Amino acid sequence: MEELNGILFYLLGVNVITFIIMGMDKQKARKEKYRIPERTFWLLAIVGGALGAIIGMQRYRHKTKHRAFMWGMPILFLVNVASVLYLLYAN
C-alpha cells in the first residue's frame, strides 16, 4: 500500500507541475515573452505528467494546433498508465 501511495503522490506532483507550466507558457505566449521549450513538456509527459499536459492543453487552449501534442500526449498518457500498472502488478 505504501508503494501505491508513493506512486500516486509522485504522479499528482508531476501532473500539477506540468499543468502549471502549461499555463505559464500560455501567459508567456500572450505577452510575447521567452517561452518554455516544448521539450520540457515532452520530458514532463514522459516521466508521468501526460495527464497534466492534456488537461492544461484543454484548459488553456494551448498547443492544441500541434499535431504532435494532440496525438503524442494521449499516447504518452497510455504509456504512463501502463507503466504504473506494471510497477504495481509485476512483482
PDB file with one MODEL, atoms N, CA, C and O in Angstrom:
MODEL        1
ATOM      1  N   MET A   1       0.817  -1.201   0.000  1.00  0.00           N
ATOM      2  CA  MET A   1       0.000   0.000   0.000  1.00  0.00           C
ATOM      3  C   MET A   1       0.865   1.271   0.000  1.00  0.00           C
ATOM      4  O   MET A   1       0.505   2.272  -0.619  1.00  0.00           O
ATOM      5  N   GLU A   2       2.010   1.218   0.702  1.00  0.00           N
ATOM      6  CA  GLU A   2       2.896   2.382   0.717  1.00  0.00           C
ATOM      7  C   GLU A   2       3.431   2.677  -0.675  1.00  0.00           C
ATOM      8  O   GLU A   2       3.592   3.835  -1.060  1.00  0.00           O
ATOM      9  N   GLU A   3       3.704   1.618  -1.421  1.00  0.00           N
ATOM     10  CA  GLU A   3       4.205   1.789  -2.784  1.00  0.00           C
ATOM     11  C   GLU A   3       3.181   2.531  -3.640  1.00  0.00           C
ATOM     12  O   GLU A   3       3.539   3.432  -4.399  1.00  0.00           O
ATOM     13  N   LEU A   4       1.916   2.155  -3.519  1.00  0.00           N
ATOM     14  CA  LEU A   4       0.847   2.824  -4.263  1.00  0.00           C
ATOM     15  C   LEU A   4       0.740   4.285  -3.857  1.00  0.00           C
ATOM     16  O   LEU A   4       0.597   5.155  -4.716  1.00  0.00           O
ATOM     17  N   ASN A   5       0.808   4.565  -2.565  1.00  0.00           N
ATOM     18  CA  ASN A   5       0.736   5.954  -2.096  1.00  0.00           C
ATOM     19  C   ASN A   5       1.885   6.785  -2.653  1.00  0.00           C
ATOM     20  O   ASN A   5       1.689   7.932  -3.055  1.00  0.00           O
ATOM     21  N   GLY A   6       3.086   6.205  -2.676  1.00  0.00           N
ATOM     22  CA  GLY A   6       4.240   6.916  -3.212  1.00  0.00           C
ATOM     23  C   GLY A   6       4.085   7.222  -4.694  1.00  0.00           C
ATOM     24  O   GLY A   6       4.395   8.322  -5.151  1.00  0.00           O
ATOM     25  N   ILE A   7       3.602   6.234  -5.436  1.00  0.00           N
ATOM     26  CA  ILE A   7       3.401   6.428  -6.876  1.00  0.00           C
ATOM     27  C   ILE A   7       2.337   7.487  -7.128  1.00  0.00           C
ATOM     28  O   ILE A   7       2.515   8.359  -7.978  1.00  0.00           O
ATOM     29  N   LEU A   8       1.232   7.416  -6.394  1.00  0.00           N
ATOM     30  CA  LEU A   8       0.155   8.399  -6.581  1.00  0.00           C
ATOM     31  C   LEU A   8       0.599   9.799  -6.194  1.00  0.00           C
ATOM     32  O   LEU A   8       0.243  10.766  -6.867  1.00  0.00           O
ATOM     33  N   PHE A   9       1.369   9.925  -5.126  1.00  0.00           N
ATOM     34  CA  PHE A   9       1.883  11.226  -4.704  1.00  0.00           C
ATOM     35  C   PHE A   9       2.801  11.802  -5.777  1.00  0.00           C
ATOM     36  O   PHE A   9       2.708  12.983  -6.113  1.00  0.00           O
ATOM     37  N   TYR A  10       3.687  10.963  -6.313  1.00  0.00           N
ATOM     38  CA  TYR A  10       4.588  11.386  -7.383  1.00  0.00           C
ATOM     39  C   TYR A  10       3.801  11.846  -8.607  1.00  0.00           C
ATOM     40  O   TYR A  10       4.064  12.917  -9.154  1.00  0.00           O
ATOM     41  N   LEU A  11       2.829  11.027  -9.038  1.00  0.00           N
ATOM     42  CA  LEU A  11       2.049  11.362 -10.226  1.00  0.00           C
ATOM     43  C   LEU A  11       1.239  12.643 -10.038  1.00  0.00           C
ATOM     44  O   LEU A  11       1.132  13.458 -10.955  1.00  0.00           O
ATOM     45  N   LEU A  12       0.678  12.811  -8.862  1.00  0.00           N
ATOM     46  CA  LEU A  12      -0.058  14.046  -8.586  1.00  0.00           C
ATOM     47  C   LEU A  12       0.873  15.243  -8.721  1.00  0.00           C
ATOM     48  O   LEU A  12       0.526  16.241  -9.353  1.00  0.00           O
ATOM     49  N   GLY A  13       2.049  15.138  -8.130  1.00  0.00           N
ATOM     50  CA  GLY A  13       3.008  16.244  -8.189  1.00  0.00           C
ATOM     51  C   GLY A  13       3.451  16.586  -9.594  1.00  0.00           C
ATOM     52  O   GLY A  13       3.422  17.752  -9.989  1.00  0.00           O
ATOM     53  N   VAL A  14       3.862  15.581 -10.356  1.00  0.00           N
ATOM     54  CA  VAL A  14       4.368  15.842 -11.706  1.00  0.00           C
ATOM     55  C   VAL A  14       3.255  16.361 -12.616  1.00  0.00           C
ATOM     56  O   VAL A  14       3.518  17.178 -13.498  1.00  0.00           O
ATOM     57  N   ASN A  15       2.027  15.905 -12.421  1.00  0.00           N
ATOM     58  CA  ASN A  15       0.923  16.389 -13.247  1.00  0.00           C
ATOM     59  C   ASN A  15       0.510  17.813 -12.882  1.00  0.00           C
ATOM     60  O   ASN A  15       0.171  18.603 -13.763  1.00  0.00           O
ATOM     61  N   VAL A  16       0.535  18.142 -11.613  1.00  0.00           N
ATOM     62  CA  VAL A  16       0.228  19.522 -11.197  1.00  0.00           C
ATOM     63  C   VAL A  16       1.294  20.471 -11.747  1.00  0.00           C
ATOM     64  O   VAL A  16       0.973  21.545 -12.257  1.00  0.00           O
ATOM     65  N   ILE A  17       2.555  20.072 -11.642  1.00  0.00           N
ATOM     66  CA  ILE A  17       3.641  20.900 -12.171  1.00  0.00           C
ATOM     67  C   ILE A  17       3.488  21.092 -13.679  1.00  0.00           C
ATOM     68  O   ILE A  17       3.638  22.205 -14.182  1.00  0.00           O
ATOM     69  N   THR A  18       3.193  20.027 -14.390  1.00  0.00           N
ATOM     70  CA  THR A  18       3.024  20.113 -15.845  1.00  0.00           C
ATOM     71  C   THR A  18       1.865  21.039 -16.204  1.00  0.00           C
ATOM     72  O   THR A  18       1.982  21.859 -17.115  1.00  0.00           O
ATOM     73  N   PHE A  19       0.750  20.910 -15.491  1.00  0.00           N
ATOM     74  CA  PHE A  19      -0.413  21.761 -15.721  1.00  0.00           C
ATOM     75  C   PHE A  19      -0.056  23.236 -15.496  1.00  0.00           C
ATOM     76  O   PHE A  19      -0.404  24.093 -16.309  1.00  0.00           O
ATOM     77  N   ILE A  20       0.631  23.525 -14.401  1.00  0.00           N
ATOM     78  CA  ILE A  20       1.006  24.914 -14.082  1.00  0.00           C
ATOM     79  C   ILE A  20       1.950  25.469 -15.136  1.00  0.00           C
ATOM     80  O   ILE A  20       1.790  26.607 -15.577  1.00  0.00           O
ATOM     81  N   ILE A  21       2.931  24.675 -15.541  1.00  0.00           N
ATOM     82  CA  ILE A  21       3.885  25.149 -16.548  1.00  0.00           C
ATOM     83  C   ILE A  21       3.199  25.382 -17.886  1.00  0.00           C
ATOM     84  O   ILE A  21       3.569  26.296 -18.623  1.00  0.00           O
ATOM     85  N   MET A  22       2.209  24.567 -18.202  1.00  0.00           N
ATOM     86  CA  MET A  22       1.437  24.778 -19.437  1.00  0.00           C
ATOM     87  C   MET A  22       0.748  26.148 -19.381  1.00  0.00           C
ATOM     88  O   MET A  22       0.752  26.884 -20.368  1.00  0.00           O
ATOM     89  N   GLY A  23       0.165  26.483 -18.246  1.00  0.00           N
ATOM     90  CA  GLY A  23      -0.478  27.787 -18.082  1.00  0.00           C
ATOM     91  C   GLY A  23       0.519  28.933 -18.144  1.00  0.00           C
ATOM     92  O   GLY A  23       0.244  29.977 -18.734  1.00  0.00           O
ATOM     93  N   MET A  24       1.685  28.728 -17.526  1.00  0.00           N
ATOM     94  CA  MET A  24       2.721  29.762 -17.566  1.00  0.00           C
ATOM     95  C   MET A  24       3.177  30.022 -18.996  1.00  0.00           C
ATOM     96  O   MET A  24       3.381  31.171 -19.387  1.00  0.00           O
ATOM     97  N   ASP A  25       3.337  28.956 -19.775  1.00  0.00           N
ATOM     98  CA  ASP A  25       3.778  29.117 -21.159  1.00  0.00           C
ATOM     99  C   ASP A  25       2.719  29.838 -21.985  1.00  0.00           C
ATOM    100  O   ASP A  25       3.054  30.638 -22.859  1.00  0.00           O
ATOM    101  N   LYS A  26       1.467  29.570 -21.722  1.00  0.00           N
ATOM    102  CA  LYS A  26       0.393  30.269 -22.441  1.00  0.00           C
ATOM    103  C   LYS A  26       0.436  31.758 -22.131  1.00  0.00           C
ATOM    104  O   LYS A  26       0.279  32.590 -23.025  1.00  0.00           O
ATOM    105  N   GLN A  27       0.652  32.095 -20.851  1.00  0.00           N
ATOM    106  CA  GLN A  27       0.760  33.513 -20.481  1.00  0.00           C
ATOM    107  C   GLN A  27       1.953  34.159 -21.176  1.00  0.00           C
ATOM    108  O   GLN A  27       1.855  35.285 -21.663  1.00  0.00           O
ATOM    109  N   LYS A  28       3.068  33.454 -21.221  1.00  0.00           N
ATOM    110  CA  LYS A  28       4.250  33.986 -21.894  1.00  0.00           C
ATOM    111  C   LYS A  28       3.983  34.178 -23.386  1.00  0.00           C
ATOM    112  O   LYS A  28       4.456  35.146 -23.982  1.00  0.00           O
ATOM    113  N   ALA A  29       3.231  33.264 -23.987  1.00  0.00           N
ATOM    114  CA  ALA A  29       2.903  33.380 -25.409  1.00  0.00           C
ATOM    115  C   ALA A  29       2.055  34.622 -25.648  1.00  0.00           C
ATOM    116  O   ALA A  29       2.272  35.347 -26.619  1.00  0.00           O
ATOM    117  N   ARG A  30       1.100  34.867 -24.775  1.00  0.00           N
ATOM    118  CA  ARG A  30       0.246  36.047 -24.933  1.00  0.00           C
ATOM    119  C   ARG A  30       1.041  37.341 -24.807  1.00  0.00           C
ATOM    120  O   ARG A  30       0.755  38.318 -25.500  1.00  0.00           O
ATOM    121  N   LYS A  31       2.031  37.352 -23.932  1.00  0.00           N
ATOM    122  CA  LYS A  31       2.828  38.558 -23.686  1.00  0.00           C
ATOM    123  C   LYS A  31       4.067  38.626 -24.570  1.00  0.00           C
ATOM    124  O   LYS A  31       4.883  39.540 -24.452  1.00  0.00           O
ATOM    125  N   GLU A  32       4.195  37.631 -25.470  1.00  0.00           N
ATOM    126  CA  GLU A  32       5.323  37.542 -26.384  1.00  0.00           C
ATOM    127  C   GLU A  32       6.660  37.584 -25.650  1.00  0.00           C
ATOM    128  O   GLU A  32       7.584  38.281 -26.069  1.00  0.00           O
ATOM    129  N   LYS A  33       6.756  36.839 -24.561  1.00  0.00           N
ATOM    130  CA  LYS A  33       7.989  36.734 -23.787  1.00  0.00           C
ATOM    131  C   LYS A  33       8.667  35.407 -24.096  1.00  0.00           C
ATOM    132  O   LYS A  33       8.153  34.591 -24.861  1.00  0.00           O
ATOM    133  N   TYR A  34       9.843  35.207 -23.479  1.00  0.00           N
ATOM    134  CA  TYR A  34      10.595  33.968 -23.646  1.00  0.00           C
ATOM    135  C   TYR A  34       9.721  32.787 -23.272  1.00  0.00           C
ATOM    136  O   TYR A  34       9.086  32.784 -22.217  1.00  0.00           O
ATOM    137  N   ARG A  35       9.688  31.785 -24.137  1.00  0.00           N
ATOM    138  CA  ARG A  35       8.795  30.635 -23.968  1.00  0.00           C
ATOM    139  C   ARG A  35       9.506  29.452 -23.343  1.00  0.00           C
ATOM    140  O   ARG A  35      10.730  29.333 -23.399  1.00  0.00           O
ATOM    141  N   ILE A  36       8.720  28.594 -22.754  1.00  0.00           N
ATOM    142  CA  ILE A  36       9.218  27.337 -22.210  1.00  0.00           C
ATOM    143  C   ILE A  36       9.390  26.374 -23.392  1.00  0.00           C
ATOM    144  O   ILE A  36       8.465  26.205 -24.186  1.00  0.00           O
ATOM    145  N   PRO A  37      10.551  25.750 -23.515  1.00  0.00           N
ATOM    146  CA  PRO A  37      10.779  24.853 -24.665  1.00  0.00           C
ATOM    147  C   PRO A  37       9.797  23.675 -24.669  1.00  0.00           C
ATOM    148  O   PRO A  37       9.432  23.148 -23.617  1.00  0.00           O
ATOM    149  N   GLU A  38       9.384  23.280 -25.863  1.00  0.00           N
ATOM    150  CA  GLU A  38       8.463  22.147 -25.984  1.00  0.00           C
ATOM    151  C   GLU A  38       9.059  20.876 -25.415  1.00  0.00           C
ATOM    152  O   GLU A  38       8.334  20.027 -24.897  1.00  0.00           O
ATOM    153  N   ARG A  39      10.373  20.734 -25.506  1.00  0.00           N
ATOM    154  CA  ARG A  39      10.997  19.524 -24.970  1.00  0.00           C
ATOM    155  C   ARG A  39      10.764  19.391 -23.470  1.00  0.00           C
ATOM    156  O   ARG A  39      10.787  18.280 -22.940  1.00  0.00           O
ATOM    157  N   THR A  40      10.541  20.503 -22.780  1.00  0.00           N
ATOM    158  CA  THR A  40      10.222  20.460 -21.349  1.00  0.00           C
ATOM    159  C   THR A  40       8.886  19.767 -21.131  1.00  0.00           C
ATOM    160  O   THR A  40       8.751  18.947 -20.222  1.00  0.00           O
ATOM    161  N   PHE A  41       7.900  20.089 -21.955  1.00  0.00           N
ATOM    162  CA  PHE A  41       6.585  19.443 -21.844  1.00  0.00           C
ATOM    163  C   PHE A  41       6.687  17.954 -22.162  1.00  0.00           C
ATOM    164  O   PHE A  41       6.055  17.127 -21.505  1.00  0.00           O
ATOM    165  N   TRP A  42       7.486  17.620 -23.173  1.00  0.00           N
ATOM    166  CA  TRP A  42       7.649  16.213 -23.539  1.00  0.00           C
ATOM    167  C   TRP A  42       8.341  15.441 -22.417  1.00  0.00           C
ATOM    168  O   TRP A  42       7.945  14.322 -22.092  1.00  0.00           O
ATOM    169  N   LEU A  43       9.363  16.034 -21.836  1.00  0.00           N
ATOM    170  CA  LEU A  43      10.071  15.364 -20.745  1.00  0.00           C
ATOM    171  C   LEU A  43       9.138  15.135 -19.557  1.00  0.00           C
ATOM    172  O   LEU A  43       9.108  14.043 -18.990  1.00  0.00           O
ATOM    173  N   LEU A  44       8.381  16.163 -19.184  1.00  0.00           N
ATOM    174  CA  LEU A  44       7.432  16.016 -18.084  1.00  0.00           C
ATOM    175  C   LEU A  44       6.376  14.955 -18.386  1.00  0.00           C
ATOM    176  O   LEU A  44       5.979  14.199 -17.500  1.00  0.00           O
ATOM    177  N   ALA A  45       5.929  14.903 -19.627  1.00  0.00           N
ATOM    178  CA  ALA A  45       4.934  13.899 -20.007  1.00  0.00           C
ATOM    179  C   ALA A  45       5.523  12.493 -19.948  1.00  0.00           C
ATOM    180  O   ALA A  45       4.850  11.554 -19.525  1.00  0.00           O
ATOM    181  N   ILE A  46       6.760  12.349 -20.364  1.00  0.00           N
ATOM    182  CA  ILE A  46       7.404  11.039 -20.345  1.00  0.00           C
ATOM    183  C   ILE A  46       7.562  10.522 -18.920  1.00  0.00           C
ATOM    184  O   ILE A  46       7.409   9.325 -18.673  1.00  0.00           O
ATOM    185  N   VAL A  47       7.867  11.417 -17.984  1.00  0.00           N
ATOM    186  CA  VAL A  47       8.088  10.985 -16.602  1.00  0.00           C
ATOM    187  C   VAL A  47       6.801  10.932 -15.785  1.00  0.00           C
ATOM    188  O   VAL A  47       6.847  10.824 -14.560  1.00  0.00           O
ATOM    189  N   GLY A  48       5.647  11.007 -16.464  1.00  0.00           N
ATOM    190  CA  GLY A  48       4.374  10.801 -15.774  1.00  0.00           C
ATOM    191  C   GLY A  48       3.392  11.947 -15.824  1.00  0.00           C
ATOM    192  O   GLY A  48       2.295  11.828 -15.278  1.00  0.00           O
ATOM    193  N   GLY A  49       3.743  13.060 -16.460  1.00  0.00           N
ATOM    194  CA  GLY A  49       2.883  14.228 -16.446  1.00  0.00           C
ATOM    195  C   GLY A  49       2.002  14.416 -17.666  1.00  0.00           C
ATOM    196  O   GLY A  49       1.544  15.528 -17.928  1.00  0.00           O
ATOM    197  N   ALA A  50       1.758  13.362 -18.412  1.00  0.00           N
ATOM    198  CA  ALA A  50       0.975  13.493 -19.648  1.00  0.00           C
ATOM    199  C   ALA A  50      -0.453  13.946 -19.365  1.00  0.00           C
ATOM    200  O   ALA A  50      -1.000  14.748 -20.121  1.00  0.00           O
ATOM    201  N   LEU A  51      -1.062  13.454 -18.304  1.00  0.00           N
ATOM    202  CA  LEU A  51      -2.430  13.868 -17.992  1.00  0.00           C
ATOM    203  C   LEU A  51      -2.483  15.356 -17.662  1.00  0.00           C
ATOM    204  O   LEU A  51      -3.407  16.050 -18.086  1.00  0.00           O
ATOM    205  N   GLY A  52      -1.514  15.848 -16.919  1.00  0.00           N
ATOM    206  CA  GLY A  52      -1.456  17.282 -16.613  1.00  0.00           C
ATOM    207  C   GLY A  52      -1.303  18.117 -17.869  1.00  0.00           C
ATOM    208  O   GLY A  52      -1.867  19.206 -17.973  1.00  0.00           O
ATOM    209  N   ALA A  53      -0.530  17.598 -18.833  1.00  0.00           N
ATOM    210  CA  ALA A  53      -0.364  18.307 -20.105  1.00  0.00           C
ATOM    211  C   ALA A  53      -1.666  18.318 -20.886  1.00  0.00           C
ATOM    212  O   ALA A  53      -2.032  19.340 -21.466  1.00  0.00           O
ATOM    213  N   ILE A  54      -2.366  17.198 -20.907  1.00  0.00           N
ATOM    214  CA  ILE A  54      -3.637  17.119 -21.634  1.00  0.00           C
ATOM    215  C   ILE A  54      -4.656  18.067 -21.031  1.00  0.00           C
ATOM    216  O   ILE A  54      -5.339  18.793 -21.754  1.00  0.00           O
ATOM    217  N   ILE A  55      -4.761  18.063 -19.716  1.00  0.00           N
ATOM    218  CA  ILE A  55      -5.714  18.954 -19.048  1.00  0.00           C
ATOM    219  C   ILE A  55      -5.310  20.408 -19.271  1.00  0.00           C
ATOM    220  O   ILE A  55      -6.166  21.260 -19.506  1.00  0.00           O
ATOM    221  N   GLY A  56      -4.009  20.695 -19.200  1.00  0.00           N
ATOM    222  CA  GLY A  56      -3.524  22.051 -19.456  1.00  0.00           C
ATOM    223  C   GLY A  56      -3.799  22.506 -20.877  1.00  0.00           C
ATOM    224  O   GLY A  56      -4.154  23.661 -21.109  1.00  0.00           O
ATOM    225  N   MET A  57      -3.635  21.597 -21.828  1.00  0.00           N
ATOM    226  CA  MET A  57      -3.919  21.933 -23.224  1.00  0.00           C
ATOM    227  C   MET A  57      -5.386  22.328 -23.384  1.00  0.00           C
ATOM    228  O   MET A  57      -5.702  23.294 -24.078  1.00  0.00           O
ATOM    229  N   GLN A  58      -6.273  21.580 -22.742  1.00  0.00           N
ATOM    230  CA  GLN A  58      -7.703  21.871 -22.860  1.00  0.00           C
ATOM    231  C   GLN A  58      -8.079  23.136 -22.090  1.00  0.00           C
ATOM    232  O   GLN A  58      -8.814  23.984 -22.597  1.00  0.00           O
ATOM    233  N   ARG A  59      -7.572  23.255 -20.871  1.00  0.00           N
ATOM    234  CA  ARG A  59      -7.941  24.384 -20.009  1.00  0.00           C
ATOM    235  C   ARG A  59      -7.454  25.714 -20.585  1.00  0.00           C
ATOM    236  O   ARG A  59      -8.194  26.697 -20.616  1.00  0.00           O
ATOM    237  N   TYR A  60      -6.200  25.729 -21.042  1.00  0.00           N
ATOM    238  CA  TYR A  60      -5.601  26.974 -21.529  1.00  0.00           C
ATOM    239  C   TYR A  60      -5.674  27.126 -23.044  1.00  0.00           C
ATOM    240  O   TYR A  60      -5.225  28.137 -23.585  1.00  0.00           O
ATOM    241  N   ARG A  61      -6.232  26.137 -23.734  1.00  0.00           N
ATOM    242  CA  ARG A  61      -6.259  26.125 -25.202  1.00  0.00           C
ATOM    243  C   ARG A  61      -4.869  26.401 -25.751  1.00  0.00           C
ATOM    244  O   ARG A  61      -4.654  27.299 -26.564  1.00  0.00           O
ATOM    245  N   HIS A  62      -3.940  25.592 -25.272  1.00  0.00           N
ATOM    246  CA  HIS A  62      -2.531  25.797 -25.590  1.00  0.00           C
ATOM    247  C   HIS A  62      -1.960  24.539 -26.241  1.00  0.00           C
ATOM    248  O   HIS A  62      -2.189  23.425 -25.769  1.00  0.00           O
ATOM    249  N   LYS A  63      -1.233  24.727 -27.305  1.00  0.00           N
ATOM    250  CA  LYS A  63      -0.612  23.641 -28.064  1.00  0.00           C
ATOM    251  C   LYS A  63      -1.639  22.741 -28.734  1.00  0.00           C
ATOM    252  O   LYS A  63      -1.313  21.618 -29.119  1.00  0.00           O
ATOM    253  N   THR A  64      -2.854  23.203 -28.879  1.00  0.00           N
ATOM    254  CA  THR A  64      -3.917  22.374 -29.442  1.00  0.00           C
ATOM    255  C   THR A  64      -3.862  22.273 -30.963  1.00  0.00           C
ATOM    256  O   THR A  64      -4.534  21.427 -31.553  1.00  0.00           O
ATOM    257  N   LYS A  65      -3.074  23.121 -31.596  1.00  0.00           N
ATOM    258  CA  LYS A  65      -2.938  23.039 -33.049  1.00  0.00           C
ATOM    259  C   LYS A  65      -1.713  22.231 -33.461  1.00  0.00           C
ATOM    260  O   LYS A  65      -1.477  22.008 -34.649  1.00  0.00           O
ATOM    261  N   HIS A  66      -0.946  21.801 -32.485  1.00  0.00           N
ATOM    262  CA  HIS A  66       0.239  20.993 -32.755  1.00  0.00           C
ATOM    263  C   HIS A  66      -0.174  19.526 -32.799  1.00  0.00           C
ATOM    264  O   HIS A  66      -0.561  18.949 -31.782  1.00  0.00           O
ATOM    265  N   ARG A  67      -0.091  18.941 -33.963  1.00  0.00           N
ATOM    266  CA  ARG A  67      -0.484  17.528 -34.109  1.00  0.00           C
ATOM    267  C   ARG A  67       0.308  16.619 -33.185  1.00  0.00           C
ATOM    268  O   ARG A  67      -0.226  15.664 -32.620  1.00  0.00           O
ATOM    269  N   ALA A  68       1.591  16.929 -33.040  1.00  0.00           N
ATOM    270  CA  ALA A  68       2.427  16.095 -32.183  1.00  0.00           C
ATOM    271  C   ALA A  68       1.890  16.082 -30.753  1.00  0.00           C
ATOM    272  O   ALA A  68       1.910  15.042 -30.094  1.00  0.00           O
ATOM    273  N   PHE A  69       1.417  17.213 -30.278  1.00  0.00           N
ATOM    274  CA  PHE A  69       0.864  17.291 -28.931  1.00  0.00           C
ATOM    275  C   PHE A  69      -0.512  16.626 -28.862  1.00  0.00           C
ATOM    276  O   PHE A  69      -0.821  15.924 -27.900  1.00  0.00           O
ATOM    277  N   MET A  70      -1.322  16.849 -29.874  1.00  0.00           N
ATOM    278  CA  MET A  70      -2.683  16.296 -29.865  1.00  0.00           C
ATOM    279  C   MET A  70      -2.677  14.767 -29.912  1.00  0.00           C
ATOM    280  O   MET A  70      -3.566  14.128 -29.350  1.00  0.00           O
ATOM    281  N   TRP A  71      -1.704  14.190 -30.562  1.00  0.00           N
ATOM    282  CA  TRP A  71      -1.604  12.728 -30.638  1.00  0.00           C
ATOM    283  C   TRP A  71      -0.630  12.170 -29.611  1.00  0.00           C
ATOM    284  O   TRP A  71      -0.878  11.131 -29.000  1.00  0.00           O
ATOM    285  N   GLY A  72       0.479  12.874 -29.432  1.00  0.00           N
ATOM    286  CA  GLY A  72       1.534  12.367 -28.567  1.00  0.00           C
ATOM    287  C   GLY A  72       1.186  12.329 -27.092  1.00  0.00           C
ATOM    288  O   GLY A  72       1.517  11.364 -26.404  1.00  0.00           O
ATOM    289  N   MET A  73       0.529  13.354 -26.599  1.00  0.00           N
ATOM    290  CA  MET A  73       0.205  13.389 -25.167  1.00  0.00           C
ATOM    291  C   MET A  73      -0.765  12.263 -24.769  1.00  0.00           C
ATOM    292  O   MET A  73      -0.534  11.606 -23.754  1.00  0.00           O
ATOM    293  N   PRO A  74      -1.830  12.021 -25.526  1.00  0.00           N
ATOM    294  CA  PRO A  74      -2.682  10.881 -25.157  1.00  0.00           C
ATOM    295  C   PRO A  74      -1.946   9.540 -25.228  1.00  0.00           C
ATOM    296  O   PRO A  74      -2.184   8.653 -24.409  1.00  0.00           O
ATOM    297  N   ILE A  75      -1.059   9.397 -26.202  1.00  0.00           N
ATOM    298  CA  ILE A  75      -0.288   8.160 -26.298  1.00  0.00           C
ATOM    299  C   ILE A  75       0.626   8.021 -25.084  1.00  0.00           C
ATOM    300  O   ILE A  75       0.732   6.943 -24.501  1.00  0.00           O
ATOM    301  N   LEU A  76       1.286   9.115 -24.707  1.00  0.00           N
ATOM    302  CA  LEU A  76       2.145   9.071 -23.527  1.00  0.00           C
ATOM    303  C   LEU A  76       1.338   8.834 -22.249  1.00  0.00           C
ATOM    304  O   LEU A  76       1.825   8.200 -21.312  1.00  0.00           O
ATOM    305  N   PHE A  77       0.118   9.338 -22.214  1.00  0.00           N
ATOM    306  CA  PHE A  77      -0.745   9.060 -21.059  1.00  0.00           C
ATOM    307  C   PHE A  77      -0.986   7.557 -20.942  1.00  0.00           C
ATOM    308  O   PHE A  77      -0.915   6.999 -19.847  1.00  0.00           O
ATOM    309  N   LEU A  78      -1.267   6.906 -22.058  1.00  0.00           N
ATOM    310  CA  LEU A  78      -1.467   5.455 -22.039  1.00  0.00           C
ATOM    311  C   LEU A  78      -0.189   4.727 -21.615  1.00  0.00           C
ATOM    312  O   LEU A  78      -0.241   3.729 -20.896  1.00  0.00           O
ATOM    313  N   VAL A  79       0.942   5.232 -22.063  1.00  0.00           N
ATOM    314  CA  VAL A  79       2.228   4.649 -21.645  1.00  0.00           C
ATOM    315  C   VAL A  79       2.414   4.850 -20.139  1.00  0.00           C
ATOM    316  O   VAL A  79       2.876   3.945 -19.444  1.00  0.00           O
ATOM    317  N   ASN A  80       2.054   6.036 -19.634  1.00  0.00           N
ATOM    318  CA  ASN A  80       2.138   6.296 -18.190  1.00  0.00           C
ATOM    319  C   ASN A  80       1.280   5.321 -17.408  1.00  0.00           C
ATOM    320  O   ASN A  80       1.731   4.761 -16.409  1.00  0.00           O
ATOM    321  N   VAL A  81       0.047   5.111 -17.850  1.00  0.00           N
ATOM    322  CA  VAL A  81      -0.869   4.191 -17.164  1.00  0.00           C
ATOM    323  C   VAL A  81      -0.303   2.771 -17.199  1.00  0.00           C
ATOM    324  O   VAL A  81      -0.300   2.076 -16.183  1.00  0.00           O
ATOM    325  N   ALA A  82       0.171   2.346 -18.361  1.00  0.00           N
ATOM    326  CA  ALA A  82       0.741   1.001 -18.486  1.00  0.00           C
ATOM    327  C   ALA A  82       1.963   0.840 -17.579  1.00  0.00           C
ATOM    328  O   ALA A  82       2.156  -0.217 -16.978  1.00  0.00           O
ATOM    329  N   SER A  83       2.779   1.877 -17.482  1.00  0.00           N
ATOM    330  CA  SER A  83       3.968   1.818 -16.631  1.00  0.00           C
ATOM    331  C   SER A  83       3.600   1.678 -15.157  1.00  0.00           C
ATOM    332  O   SER A  83       4.205   0.892 -14.428  1.00  0.00           O
ATOM    333  N   VAL A  84       2.609   2.445 -14.729  1.00  0.00           N
ATOM    334  CA  VAL A  84       2.160   2.361 -13.333  1.00  0.00           C
ATOM    335  C   VAL A  84       1.580   0.983 -13.045  1.00  0.00           C
ATOM    336  O   VAL A  84       1.872   0.389 -12.007  1.00  0.00           O
ATOM    337  N   LEU A  85       0.777   0.484 -13.942  1.00  0.00           N
ATOM    338  CA  LEU A  85       0.202  -0.859 -13.750  1.00  0.00           C
ATOM    339  C   LEU A  85       1.318  -1.914 -13.694  1.00  0.00           C
ATOM    340  O   LEU A  85       1.258  -2.846 -12.891  1.00  0.00           O
ATOM    341  N   TYR A  86       2.305  -1.763 -14.528  1.00  0.00           N
ATOM    342  CA  TYR A  86       3.434  -2.696 -14.497  1.00  0.00           C
ATOM    343  C   TYR A  86       4.149  -2.637 -13.151  1.00  0.00           C
ATOM    344  O   TYR A  86       4.446  -3.669 -12.550  1.00  0.00           O
ATOM    345  N   LEU A  87       4.426  -1.408 -12.681  1.00  0.00           N
ATOM    346  CA  LEU A  87       5.104  -1.252 -11.400  1.00  0.00           C
ATOM    347  C   LEU A  87       4.318  -1.865 -10.256  1.00  0.00           C
ATOM    348  O   LEU A  87       4.897  -2.436  -9.332  1.00  0.00           O
ATOM    349  N   LEU A  88       3.011  -1.746 -10.318  1.00  0.00           N
ATOM    350  CA  LEU A  88       2.176  -2.237  -9.224  1.00  0.00           C
ATOM    351  C   LEU A  88       1.968  -3.749  -9.252  1.00  0.00           C
ATOM    352  O   LEU A  88       1.908  -4.386  -8.200  1.00  0.00           O
ATOM    353  N   TYR A  89       1.859  -4.318 -10.434  1.00  0.00           N
ATOM    354  CA  TYR A  89       1.468  -5.718 -10.528  1.00  0.00           C
ATOM    355  C   TYR A  89       2.541  -6.661 -11.043  1.00  0.00           C
ATOM    356  O   TYR A  89       2.295  -7.864 -11.125  1.00  0.00           O
ATOM    357  N   ALA A  90       3.702  -6.175 -11.388  1.00  0.00           N
ATOM    358  CA  ALA A  90       4.747  -7.039 -11.933  1.00  0.00           C
ATOM    359  C   ALA A  90       5.477  -7.826 -10.837  1.00  0.00           C
ATOM    360  O   ALA A  90       6.170  -8.803 -11.121  1.00  0.00           O
ATOM    361  N   ASN A  91       5.320  -7.406  -9.628  1.00  0.00           N
ATOM    362  CA  ASN A  91       6.052  -8.073  -8.527  1.00  0.00           C
ATOM    363  C   ASN A  91       5.422  -9.369  -8.207  1.00  0.00           C
ATOM    364  O   ASN A  91       5.888 -10.078  -7.314  1.00  0.00           O
TER     365      ASN A  91
ENDMDL
END
